[in-house]
Amino acid sequence: MHALIIGATGATGSDLVDLLLEDDTFQRIRIFVRRPVALQHEKLDVHLIDFDRPEQWEHLVKGDVLFSCLGTTLQAAGSKKAQWKIDYDYQYQFACAARKNNVQSLVLVSSGFASAKSPFFYTKMKGQLEDDIRALGFPYLHIFRPPSLIRKNSDRKGELLGIKFIRFFNNIGLFCAQRPLPTDVLANALTKVSKNPIGRVKIYSGEDIWEAANKRN
């Protein structure tokens, strides 16, 4: 298989790249990044691109499966408009290019509680992205709605506080479906479902992701 990845330098994306490079099922991994990366591997192709100029890269979006792991925080983006551009526009444009080039499968990292009808900006944005990518008609579409993510060496204070909050309730038997998820577990689940697609559209939340990650190849 030939894999395409956007968001390869993020926490989940970097874990995913590591897994795919060690997996014999994947003969080629092509990543699209905005800044140079130090990683080198005989199976890896690195494309340094400007996401705002799809005419320069859309012809390169060819393979068997696209992993869409791109995302940022409101704080890092600086505004809701800038976050929408990264989390929605770039991912949707890439999905359109993949569909145009007959990529058969798309694996999308969305968000817990994603819904286009959500009153909250972030989950509404993610829900709108899900709906619009679903409308593109990929033969296989896997949508992951992970709970709070445990990122290696994270310095996001709000994220760390949220994880502690959820774990407290988990310890007394509450919100167990939303127990924090390490990014390497999520990456493992992404990898496994991409190799064994079932149905046209499949949504994974909470325990579904743990189950997918623990399945045998």
C-alpha positions as CSV (number, residue, x, y, z in Angstrom):
1,M,0.0,0.0,0.0
2,H,1.0,3.6,-0.6
3,A,0.0,6.0,2.3
4,L,-0.4,9.8,2.2
5,I,-0.3,11.8,5.4
6,I,-1.1,15.4,6.3
7,G,-0.4,16.5,9.8
8,A,2.6,14.2,9.9
9,T,4.6,16.4,12.3
10,G,1.9,16.6,15.0
11,A,1.7,14.2,18.0
12,T,-0.6,11.7,16.3
13,G,0.9,12.1,12.9
14,S,4.5,11.5,14.0
15,D,3.4,8.4,15.9
16,L,1.6,7.2,12.7
17,V,4.6,7.8,10.5
18,D,6.8,5.7,12.8
19,L,4.3,2.8,12.7
20,L,3.8,2.9,8.9
21,L,7.6,2.9,8.3
22,E,7.9,-0.3,10.3
23,D,4.8,-1.9,8.7
24,D,5.6,-4.1,5.7
25,T,2.0,-3.6,4.4
26,F,3.0,-0.1,3.4
27,Q,5.7,0.1,0.7
28,R,5.6,3.9,0.4
29,I,4.7,6.8,2.8
30,R,4.3,10.2,1.3
31,I,4.0,13.1,3.8
32,F,3.1,16.7,3.0
33,V,4.5,19.3,5.3
34,R,4.9,23.1,5.6
35,R,8.4,23.0,7.1
36,P,11.4,20.7,6.6
37,V,11.7,17.6,8.7
38,A,14.8,15.7,9.8
39,L,13.3,12.3,9.4
40,Q,14.7,10.2,6.6
41,H,13.8,6.6,5.5
42,E,14.0,4.6,2.3
43,K,10.2,4.3,2.2
44,L,9.5,8.0,3.0
45,D,8.9,10.8,0.5
46,V,8.7,14.3,2.0
47,H,6.9,17.0,0.1
48,L,7.4,20.6,1.3
49,I,4.3,22.4,0.2
50,D,2.3,25.6,0.5
51,F,-1.2,24.4,1.4
52,D,-2.6,27.7,0.0
53,R,-1.5,26.7,-3.5
54,P,-3.1,23.4,-4.3
55,E,-2.3,23.7,-8.0
56,Q,1.3,23.0,-7.0
57,W,0.7,19.8,-5.1
58,E,-2.7,18.3,-5.9
59,H,-1.2,16.1,-8.6
60,L,1.0,14.4,-6.0
61,V,-1.9,13.3,-3.9
62,K,-2.0,9.7,-5.3
63,G,-2.0,6.5,-3.3
64,D,-4.2,4.0,-1.6
65,V,-5.1,5.8,1.6
66,L,-5.0,9.3,2.9
67,F,-4.5,9.9,6.6
68,S,-5.8,13.3,7.5
69,C,-4.3,14.3,10.9
70,L,-3.9,18.0,10.5
71,G,-5.0,20.3,13.3
72,T,-4.1,23.1,15.6
73,T,-5.3,24.9,18.7
74,L,-7.0,28.3,18.8
75,Q,-4.1,29.7,20.8
76,A,-1.5,28.5,18.3
77,A,-3.6,29.7,15.3
78,G,-4.3,33.1,16.8
79,S,-7.9,33.4,15.7
80,K,-10.9,31.3,14.8
81,K,-10.5,32.2,11.2
82,A,-6.9,31.0,11.1
83,Q,-7.9,27.8,12.9
84,W,-10.7,27.1,10.5
85,K,-8.2,27.5,7.6
86,I,-5.9,24.8,9.0
87,D,-8.5,22.4,10.5
88,Y,-11.1,22.7,7.9
89,D,-9.9,24.3,4.6
90,Y,-6.6,22.5,4.2
91,Q,-8.0,19.1,5.1
92,Y,-11.0,19.5,2.9
93,Q,-8.9,20.7,-0.1
94,F,-6.6,17.7,0.4
95,A,-9.5,15.3,0.5
96,C,-10.9,16.8,-2.7
97,A,-7.5,16.3,-4.4
98,A,-7.4,12.7,-3.1
99,R,-10.9,11.9,-4.4
100,K,-10.1,13.5,-7.7
101,N,-7.0,11.3,-8.0
102,N,-9.0,8.2,-7.1
103,V,-7.6,7.5,-3.7
104,Q,-9.9,4.8,-2.4
105,S,-9.7,5.3,1.4
106,L,-9.5,8.3,3.8
107,V,-8.8,8.1,7.5
108,L,-9.8,11.3,9.2
109,V,-8.9,12.3,12.8
110,S,-11.8,14.5,13.9
111,S,-12.9,15.2,17.5
112,G,-15.0,13.9,20.2
113,F,-18.6,15.3,20.0
114,A,-18.1,16.6,16.5
115,S,-21.3,17.9,15.0
116,A,-22.1,20.5,12.4
117,K,-25.0,21.5,14.7
118,S,-22.8,22.0,17.8
119,P,-23.1,25.3,19.5
120,F,-19.3,25.2,20.1
121,F,-16.9,26.5,17.5
122,Y,-14.4,23.6,17.5
123,T,-16.8,20.7,17.5
124,K,-19.0,22.5,14.9
125,M,-16.0,23.0,12.7
126,K,-15.0,19.3,13.0
127,G,-18.6,18.2,12.3
128,Q,-18.8,20.4,9.2
129,L,-15.6,18.9,7.9
130,E,-16.9,15.4,8.5
131,D,-20.1,16.1,6.6
132,D,-18.4,17.7,3.7
133,I,-15.8,15.0,3.3
134,R,-18.5,12.3,3.6
135,A,-20.2,14.0,0.7
136,L,-17.2,13.5,-1.5
137,G,-18.1,9.8,-1.7
138,F,-14.9,8.0,-0.8
139,P,-15.3,4.2,-1.2
140,Y,-14.0,3.8,2.4
141,L,-14.1,6.6,5.0
142,H,-13.0,6.1,8.6
143,I,-13.8,9.0,10.9
144,F,-12.1,9.0,14.3
145,R,-13.6,11.0,17.2
146,P,-11.0,10.6,19.9
147,P,-11.5,11.8,23.5
148,S,-8.8,13.8,25.2
149,L,-5.4,12.9,23.8
150,I,-2.3,12.2,25.8
151,R,0.6,13.7,23.8
152,K,4.2,12.9,24.7
153,N,5.9,15.8,26.4
154,S,2.9,18.0,26.1
155,D,3.2,21.5,27.6
156,R,-0.5,22.5,27.0
157,K,-1.7,23.4,30.4
158,G,-5.4,23.3,29.6
159,E,-5.0,19.9,28.0
160,L,-3.1,18.5,31.0
161,L,-5.6,19.9,33.4
162,G,-8.5,18.4,31.3
163,I,-6.8,15.0,31.4
164,K,-6.5,15.1,35.2
165,F,-10.1,16.1,35.4
166,I,-11.3,13.2,33.2
167,R,-9.1,10.7,35.0
168,F,-10.5,11.7,38.4
169,F,-14.0,10.9,37.2
170,N,-12.7,7.7,35.5
171,N,-11.4,6.5,38.8
172,I,-14.8,6.7,40.3
173,G,-16.5,5.0,37.4
174,L,-17.7,8.0,35.4
175,F,-17.1,9.1,31.8
176,C,-15.2,5.8,31.1
177,A,-16.0,6.1,27.4
178,Q,-14.0,9.4,27.4
179,R,-10.9,8.1,29.1
180,P,-7.8,9.9,27.8
181,L,-6.2,8.3,24.8
182,P,-2.4,8.2,24.1
183,T,-1.6,9.3,20.6
184,D,0.4,6.1,19.9
185,V,-2.8,4.1,20.6
186,L,-4.8,6.3,18.3
187,A,-2.1,5.9,15.6
188,N,-2.2,2.2,16.0
189,A,-5.9,2.2,15.5
190,L,-5.6,4.4,12.4
191,T,-3.1,2.0,10.9
192,K,-5.1,-1.2,11.5
193,V,-8.4,0.1,10.1
194,S,-6.7,1.4,7.0
195,K,-5.6,-2.2,6.2
196,N,-9.0,-3.7,6.7
197,P,-11.7,-1.3,5.6
198,I,-15.3,-2.4,6.4
199,G,-18.3,-0.6,4.9
200,R,-18.3,2.8,3.2
201,V,-18.4,5.0,6.3
202,K,-17.3,4.0,9.8
203,I,-17.1,6.2,12.8
204,Y,-14.9,5.4,15.8
205,S,-15.4,7.0,19.2
206,G,-14.0,6.3,22.7
207,E,-13.9,2.5,23.3
208,D,-14.2,1.8,19.6
209,I,-10.7,3.3,19.1
210,W,-9.3,1.2,21.9
211,E,-10.9,-1.9,20.4
212,A,-9.6,-1.1,16.9
213,A,-6.1,-0.6,18.3
214,N,-6.1,-3.9,20.1
215,K,-7.3,-6.0,17.2
216,R,-4.8,-8.4,15.5
217,N,-3.6,-7.3,12.1
